[in-house]
Amino acid sequence: MVIVKLLLLLVFMLVGASFAIINDAPVKVDLYFITPELPLSLLLLLALGCGILLGGLAGMVYFMRVKKENADLKRKTRLVSEEVKNLRAMPIKGR
């Protein structure tokens, strides 16, 4: 399994290196205040990284909300279980 992972890593590195070599043309980027001239491959890599970062942040917000909801439901379940236990322990009054 380790060999397969290393081979996949090597393939991705080769594809990435060939991508960088093919797309080495400089591109001017206007960022309002500055206009750097970056290679196209670096610009695409930065855009991909920003997208991954923003997607991860959005996922974390959703994950934290679900985690809080799960904790609330566990707390409610525990309270209901204790209430059922107390009700079962109460003596039944006859008529």
SVG drawing of the C-alpha trace seen along z (x, -y; Angstrom):
<svg xmlns="http://www.w3.org/2000/svg" viewBox="-60 -51 69 53">
<polyline fill="none" stroke="black" stroke-width="0.4" points="0.0,0.0 2.9,-2.4 4.4,-1.7 1.1,-2.6 0.9,-5.8 4.4,-6.7 3.8,-5.9 0.6,-8.1 2.5,-10.9 5.3,-10.6 2.7,-10.6 1.0,-13.8 4.4,-15.5 5.3,-14.7 1.9,-15.9 2.3,-19.1 5.8,-19.7 4.8,-19.2 1.8,-21.5 4.2,-24.2 6.6,-23.8 3.8,-24.0 2.1,-27.1 5.1,-29.3 3.9,-32.3 3.7,-35.5 0.3,-36.9 -0.4,-40.4 -2.9,-40.3 -4.6,-43.6 -5.3,-43.6 -6.4,-47.3 -3.3,-48.5 -0.6,-46.4 -0.3,-44.6 2.1,-41.7 3.2,-39.6 3.1,-35.9 3.5,-32.7 0.1,-31.2 0.8,-28.0 1.6,-29.8 -1.6,-31.9 -3.7,-28.8 -2.1,-27.1 -2.8,-30.1 -6.4,-30.2 -6.8,-26.5 -5.3,-27.0 -7.6,-29.8 -10.6,-27.7 -9.5,-24.8 -9.0,-27.2 -12.4,-28.8 -14.1,-25.5 -12.5,-24.1 -13.6,-27.1 -17.2,-26.7 -17.1,-23.0 -15.8,-23.8 -18.7,-26.2 -21.2,-23.5 -19.2,-20.9 -19.3,-23.0 -23.0,-23.7 -23.8,-20.0 -21.4,-19.1 -23.3,-21.6 -26.6,-20.2 -25.4,-16.7 -24.3,-17.7 -27.7,-19.3 -29.5,-16.2 -27.3,-14.0 -28.0,-16.2 -31.8,-16.1 -31.6,-12.3 -29.8,-11.9 -32.5,-14.1 -35.3,-12.1 -33.7,-8.8 -33.3,-10.1 -36.9,-11.2 -38.1,-7.8 -35.9,-6.0 -37.5,-8.2 -41.0,-7.5 -40.4,-3.8 -39.1,-3.9 -42.2,-5.7 -44.7,-3.5 -48.1,-3.1 -51.0,-4.3 -54.0,-2.1 -57.6,-3.2"/>
</svg>
